[in-house]
């Protein structure tokens, strides 16, 4: 057997490793800052609780920690090369536990202290961070008060406060049991090992697992071999076959459909993290029930991707139309099609939904407002019933007047789709798009057979160019006719238009000239047909294109640059609030609800373990609500936004609160 001489890799108990008294764990100066946010801490705590519930034979593996040994005796050190984030977070969790029980359970407090500090000098922490933030870490772990006038504002404070808020004195022994069941591979390098090479090998070699692969592993990992084979053969293979290369999109859009919340793909594992949050535990019976739903929805998804497979020709036609706009609205359409499959709604109901969605998408495309972060709110509305969905779509669908005005002056989006439906032509993709005034007219081009392009003034030329891609200057034409018409003067191609079978193209031949007035007249004519075909559903016209419902507000990691002006303002139940950042909104919403809906605040806070407490149990940023209750303010922005969303849902006010993103916020 050949053994490695410069690398020692050993599976170890993590708490036992941290408790060892003969070294200090050092974070080297080249390491990045501590970056774990509350979301990551929440997942770690969830994993620890889950393993604590299991019997003694079950452990939880947290990965590998790479270090190099240095020094001797009292000066012995382990220099962390990889694993700083996990190690630091575990230390903060242990510190929170220690400070929770030190007055009530001295024996447990002593065990926790052995993880945190040196036994011969309790003023020295076992973990020594980068010198630039070592004092901040030590202040938190050793529970040192700040000088008067200073405030706590660091990731160490945020995450420590989160752990303090989530773990009661009664639960502390249970969490300690879970912590003692963590294990990792400790990789220690000798003097001759190349630390950078090994670090790169651990972190950069091979293709990282993608979200759907992580979901697959997560679903199967806790099962026995026979159970894994059953789930794989009966469910997972079908899901893969139905979704193909779109499997990652399927899981993201399924989660939007399921939760009624947008799922971020920024940061690498957003879909997987959302899946774990929605399914924190999957016992076999629950897994089979959910897998049956996933398989059924994957069949629906296949129909959306390949509309020709729909059993009804009219439904297939509208699904094809919908794909003009991509897959943005798939979560909502999956809901509707699933209900159609189950017989919950009829064929006409499904087609009506598909028509409404198309009208929403094409109208917003015309006026240039975009469709980002719309589908989750529509899924939520549909859960409230058909009338709620119609109202929600109506609210964000531009009016007839606004659409007609835009069609006169903007480049027509999706021209084959729009012109094809107006003309009643199926399969408009087989027709060519004709610009009546060419995009780049030659000097001899003429619209009336008299004046040539070179004789047009600069303003006249600019006016024609500005309208060249508008609906009034576009027509669909058969390929052989389009080839002959390309770039020719208007009088020369009138007879080609007359030969076209496209209903909206033939009438152009009856005109004796083509100029900006003719373009405007045709724009008005086609706009009238446009608003008839893509009707805006009932309800009052409300222009809230720039407003985002609070439940769809983007959750950002940490404090992004420009956060002071993330929003221009907030609309709260009809009130206009000059609130520019999430920290101020967090404070104002909780104080307002404390006055208006205190029971909702207490219910939410009790279920989530904060952010309202009866005692200021740790050092940090507090704001008093009354003589007996305080609001903790030392959270990161992601937690604060989540808390605002949650408490407003609890109070039943979330649909009435909107944020208006500022330019800076949109740009970030």
N, C-alpha and C positions, 0 to 999 in steps of 0.2 A: 504494500500500500504506500502511496506517495502522499505526504501531508503538506499543507501550505505552511510556509515558515514566517510569512509577514502578515497574515490575515487570520484572525480567530473569530469564527461565526458560531454563536451558541444561542439556542432558544432559552429564554429566561423569563421568569415572572417579573413583570414590569415594576410593581411596587417593591418587590424584593431588591431589584436592581437600583431603584431610586433610594432605597433605605440604606444601602451600603455606606458604612461610615468612613471609609478610607479614601475618599476622593471628593473633589469638587468638579461639577460638570460645567464646562466653560463654553460659552458661545463666542466663536472667534470674530474678529473685527470685520471679516469680509462677508459675514452672513447678512441677509436682508433683515429688515425690521420685523417685529412680531405682527402678524397680519390676520390671525384667525378672528372671525367676527362671531356674533352671537348665534347666527344660524349654524355655524360649524360646532359651536359649544353645545347647542341644543341637540344636535345629532349625536355627539359624543355622550352626553348625559343619557340620552335615550338608549344607546347601545349598552351603557353600564347598567342601567335599570333592567334591561332585558336579560343580560347574562346573570345578574344577581338573582333573578327569578328562577333560574335553571338549577339543576342539581350540581353536585360538586364536580362531576366529570366533564362539565361543559366549561370551556374557556373562550375568551374573545381575543382574537389576534389583531394587533394594531399595526402590523407591518414591521419594517426593519429600522434600526437606529444605528447610524454609522458614526464611529468616533475613533480618535487616536489617543493612545496613552502617552502621558508625559509626567515628568517629575517623579519623586520618590518620597516615601514616608508621609509626613504631615503635608508635604507640598504636592502629593499625587493629584493628577488632574485627568479628566477625560474631556477632550476637545470635540465638541459636536460638529460633525461635518454634514450630517443629514439627520433630521428629526427634531430640530429646534422647536417647530411650531407645536408638535404633539407634546413634547416634554414640557414646554412652558405652560401649555393649557392644563396638563395634568397637575402641575405644581399649583396653579391658580385654583383648581378644583379642590385639591387637598387643603390649601390654605382656607378656602371658604368653609370646608368641613370642620377644620380645626377651630376656627373662630366661632362656629356655631355651637360646638359641644364643650369648649374648654371650661365653661362654668358649671357644666352639669355632668360630664362623663370624663373624669381625669384619666382613666385608663385608656380610653379611645383617643383622647387628646394627645397622650404621650406617644401612642403608635403613629399618629399623624405627624407629630412634630419630628419624629425620626426620618420621615420622608423629606421634610422641608429644610431643616437646619442641622448644623453640625452638633453632635452631642456634647462636645467639649466647649462649644461657644455658640449658644443659641442666637446670638446677634448676627451670625453669618449664614446666609442661605446656601443650600446645597448647589443650587443653580446660580451661576454668575453670568448674567447677560452682558451684551456689548456695553462698554463703559458709558456710552452716550445715553442709555436708558436704564442702566443698572439701578440707579437710585430710585427711579419710579417703580420698578418691579419690587425692590426690597421694601419700599414704603407700603405697598399693597400687601405683600406676603406677611410682613411683620406687623401689619396693622398700625402703622405710625400715622399720627394726625398731621395734617398739613398746617403750615403757618397761617395765621389769620389773613384773610383776604385772597388767598390762593384757591383755585378750584381744581378738581380732578378731571382730567380730560385725556385719557389714554386708552388703548385697547386693553391693557392690563386691568384698569379700573372697570371698564365696561364688562369684561368677561367675568371678573371676580364678582361684581355686583349681580350679574345674571345668576351665577351659581348660588350666591347667598340667597337670592330671591326664590330659587326653585327648590331648595333643600331645607326641609323643616328639621327641627331637633329630633323628632321621632323617626324620621326617615334616614338620618345620618348613618346608623349602623348598616342599614340595607345598602346604601351607596358604597360604604366602605367594603362590604362583602363583594359588590360588583367590581370595585377597583382592584381588589386582590385577585380577581380572576382574569385580569388583563395579562397578555404575554406578547413578547416581540422577539425578533431575532436581533441580538446584539452583535454587531460586526465591529471588532476592535482591530485597528491597524498597528502593525509593528513599525519599527524605525525605518525599515527598508521599503515599505509599501508606498505606492503612488496614490495619495488620497484623491487627487482630482480625477485620475483615470477611473478609480473605483466608483466615485460619485457619479461620473458621467455614465458608467456602465449600468448603475442601478436606476438612473433617472431618465436616460435618453436613448437607450438601446431598445429597438423594437417599436412596434406600433401600439400606442396606448389604447386601452379598451374604450370603445365608443359607448354612448349612453345606452343603446338598445342591448349591447353585449353585457354591460353592467347589470341591466334589468334582468336579463336572462340568467346570469350567474346568481343574482340575489334571489330570484324566484326558486331556483333549484337547490341552492347550497345547503339548506337545512333539511333536505329530504334524504331518505334512504335510496339505495340504488334502484330498487324496483319502482319506487314512487317517481324518481327522476325520469326513468324510462317511460313511464305512463304519461307524465305531463309533457315530455318531449314529443312523444309519438302522437298523442291524441290532440294536443293543443298547439304546442309551439311550432311544429313543422307547418301546420295549417296557417298560422299567423305569418310565418316567413313566406310561404308560397303566395298568400293573398296580397301581401304588401311589397314583396320583392325589394328593389333598391330603395323604396320609400319607407322602409320599416322604422327608421329613426323619426321621420315626420309623423308616421302613424302614432307612435307613442306620445309624441309631444301634443298632437292634436286630440288624441284620446284624453289626455290629462286636462287639457283646456275644457273639453266637453264635460268631463267628470266633475271637475272642481269649480267651473265657472270663473277661473282665474287664469290670467296670462302666465305662460311658463317661459322663463327666460332661458335662452341658449347661450348667453354670455358667461364666460368663466369655465366652460368645458364640460360640466356635469350637471347642468341645470335640470334637464329632463329626468335624469336618474335620481337626483335629490328630491325632485317633486314627487316621483313615484314612491320613494321610500317614505316620504312624509304622508302620502295618501294611504300607503299600505305598510304601516310600521311593523306589523307582524302578520305572517301568513301561515296559519295552521292549515293542515291538509284539506279539511272540508271547506274552509273559506277560499283556499287557493283554487280548488276545483270549481267552485261557484264563480269566482272571478274569471278564471281561465275560460269558462264557457262563454262569458260575456265578451272577453277579448277576442275569442275566435269568431263569434258572431259579428262583432264590429269590424273585424278584419275583412270579412266577406263584404260588408257594406262599403268599406274603404276601397276594396278592389272594384266595386261597381262605380264608385266615384272616379277612380283613376281610368277605368275603361267603360265609359257610359254605354257602349254598344252591347254590353252584357246585361243591361237592365231588361227586365221582361216586358216592359211597356215602352212602345216607340216614342210616345210623347214625353215620358219621363226621361228617357235616354237623350232626347233632343235637348231638353232643358239642362240636364247634367253636362252635356257637351258645351252648351252656351256658358254655363257657370265656369268651366275650365278655362275659358278665355281669360279669366281674372286670376288664374293660379289656384292655389289650395287654401287661401286665407280663410275662407268661410267653411271649410270642411267640418270643423267641430259642430257647428250649428246644423249643417246638412246631415251629418251622421246621426244626430239626435232625431231629426225629422224622418230620415229614411228608415232608421231602426223602428220607429213607431209605425211607419207604413208597413214594414215587414211583419210586424206583430199584429197588424189589423187594428191598432189603436186609432190611427187616422186613415182617411180614405185617400184615393188617388188624387182627387181634386184638391184636397187640403195640402198634399205634398207639392203639387204643381204651383199652388198659390204661394207657398213658402219660397219655392225656387224663383218664382217671378219677383217677389218682394226683394229677395237677396240680390238678384240681378239689377233691379232698379236702384237699390242702394249703392251698389258697386259702380255702375256706369254713371250715375248722376254725380257721385263724389269724384269719380275720375274726371268728368267734364269740368267741374268747378275747381279741381286741383286740391281737394282737402285730404286725400289719402284715406287709407282704411286701417292704419295701425291701431292696435289695441281696441278694436271694436267687437270682435267675435265673442270674447269672454262675457261682456255685458249682455249680449244678445242670448247667449246660452243661459245666463241667469234669468233673463226676462222670460224665456220660453218655459222655464221651470215653474213660472207663476201662472202660466196659461196662455192661450192663443191671443187674447186681448192684450195682455202685457207685452207680448212679442211685437204685435202690430204697433203699439204705442212706442216701444223702444226704437223700432226701425223708423217710424215716422219722425221721431225726434231728431234723428241724425241724417235724414234724407233731404238734400237741398230742394227748395221749392221750384215750381214750374218757372216762375219769373227769373230766378237766379240761373237756372239751367239754360233757358232761352237766351239770356244775355250772354252767357259764357260761350254758347255754341256759335255766336256771331263772330267771336274774336279769338278763340283758343284753338290750338291744333287738336283735331278730333282724335281722342284715344280709341284704340281698338276699332279702327275704321271698317275692317271687313265685317266684324260682328255687328256694329251699329247699322251700317248701310244695308247689310244683308237682311237683318230683321225688319228694317223699315220697308225694304223692297219685297219682303216675303219670300226671300230666296234661301232655301236650305243649301248647305254646302257652299257658302259664299267664298270659301277658301279656294275654290276652283276658278274664281273670277279674279281678274287683275284690278288693282286700284289705279284709277285714272285721275290725274291732276288736269283739270280743264285748262287753267292757266298753268303752264309747266313750272316746275320749281326753279328752273334757270332758263327763262325764255331767250332764244337767240335774237339777234338784232332785227331780223326780218319777221319775227312773230307778230301777228296782229289779231286783235279781238273783234274787229269789224270789217276787215278787208280793205281798210283805207289807211289808217295810221299804223305805222310799224313801231315796234318796241323801242327802237333807237330814237324815235321822235317823242316818246313819253318823257315828261319832266321827271326829275329825280323823286319828287314827292309821289307822283303817280306810280312810278315803278315800285317805290317802297310800300305803297298801299296795296298793290297787287301781291307783292311778295308776302306781306303780313297776313294776307287772307288765303294764301296758296294751300295751306293744310287744314283749313276750316271745313266744316261739313258742307258749306255751300259750294265749294270748289272741287269737291271729291265725287267721284262716281265709280260704280262697279261696271266692268266691261269684259266681255268674253275675250279670251286670250288672243285669238287671231285678230280681232278688231283692235285690241289694245296695242298690239305690236305696230299696227299700221297708223294708229292715232298718236303714238308717242312723239311729243314735242312739236306736233304740227299746229299751224294756226287754227283758230276756232272755225272760220268758214270752211276750211279744208276737211274738218272731221265731223261736221254736223251730220253728214249722211251716214257715217259710221255709227254715231249715236242712234240714229233712226233705225238701224238694223238690229240694235240690241234687244234682247228679250227681257232685260231687266226693267221692271216697271218704272223705276225712278230715273232711269238713264234716257230712255226714249224721248220724253218730253223736252229734253234740253235741245234737241234738234229743231224745235219750232221757234227758237229765239234767233234773231238776226244779228245779235252782237253779244259779246261776253266782256263784262267790265265789273268794277267793284259794286255797282248798283245791282247788277244781275246776281252776283255772288250773295249779296245781302238779302235779296228777295228770295233766293233759293234756300238760304240759311233759315229764314223765317218759316218758310213752307215746311222744311224738313224738321225744324224744331217743334212745330205743332204736332207732327206725327210722332216725334220722339217722346213727348210727354204723354201722349196717348198710349203708346206701347209700354213704356217703363213708368207706370203710374206710381205716384207717391201715395203710400197708404194713408188712411184717414188719421185725423188728429190735427191739432194746431201746429203750424209751422214754427219751430223753435230753432233758431240758429245757434247751436252750441258746438259748432265744429271745432272751436279752439278749447273747449272744456273737456277734461278727462274725469270720469267718475272716480271717486276716491278709491274704490276697489280695484281700479285698473292703473292706479298711479305706479310708476316704476320704482321698484326697490333697488336702491344702489348700495354697493358695498362700501362701507366707511363714509367718510366725508369727502365728496368729490370736489375738484376745483370749481369755484363759482357757486357753491351751494348756498351762499347768502342770498342769491337771487334765483333760486331754482324755480320759483313760481312768481308770476306777476300778481296774482291774487287768488283767493279761495272763495267759492260760493258755498255758504253754509246755510242750508234750509231757507234760501231766498235772501240771505244777508250777504253783503259784500265785505269780506275781510281782507285787509292789507296784511297778509301773512306771506312771507317770502321763503321760509325754510321749514323743514320738517320738525325741528326742535321747538320752534314757536308754535306750530300747529298742534303738536303733541300736548304742549302745556295748555293751550287755549281750549282744545277740545275736551280734555279731561276736566278742566275747571268748569267749563260750560255745562258738561253733563253732570258734574257733581252738584250743580245747582238745579238742573232740569230733570235729570234721570239718574239719581244716585244709586238706585237699586241695580240698574244695568251696569254701572261702573263696578260696584261691589261684586256682582255676579261674575263679570268678565275677569276682574282681578283675582277673585278667589279661584277660578278655574285655571288661570294661567300662572298663578303665583306672583302677581304683581301687575302693574307697577305702583299700586296704592298699598300702603302699609300702615299699621297702627303704631309702629315704633321705628325710629331712625336707627336701625340695627348695625349699620356700618358707616364708615366715613365716606363721604361723597357729596353729590349735588342733590339737594332736597328742596322741595317747595311745599309749604304747609297748605293743606286744604281746609282743615279746621283744627280744633284743639286736640283731636284724637287721631287724625289721619294726615299722612304726608305722601306726596307724589315724588318718586325717585326720578331724577332727570339725567342721570349719568349713563344713558344707553347710547348705542351707536344708531345711526340714522335708519338702518334697515329694521331694527327692532322697533324704533319709535313709529315708523310708518305702519308696520304690521299691527302694532298696538292700536293706533288710530283707526285702522280699518276694522279691527276686531271689535273694539268697543262701540263703534258706530253701528256695526251689524247687530251687536247685542241690543242696542237701544232702538233698532229698527229705523235708523236715520241714514244709513249708507247711501240709498238711492238719491238722497237729496243733497249730497255734498260732492262738489266738483273742485278740481284744481285747474288753474290756467298756467301752463308752463311758460316760463320766460324764454327769451331767445337763447340765453346762456344755457338754461336747462335743456332746451331742445338740441343744442349743439353738443352737449356732453355725451 
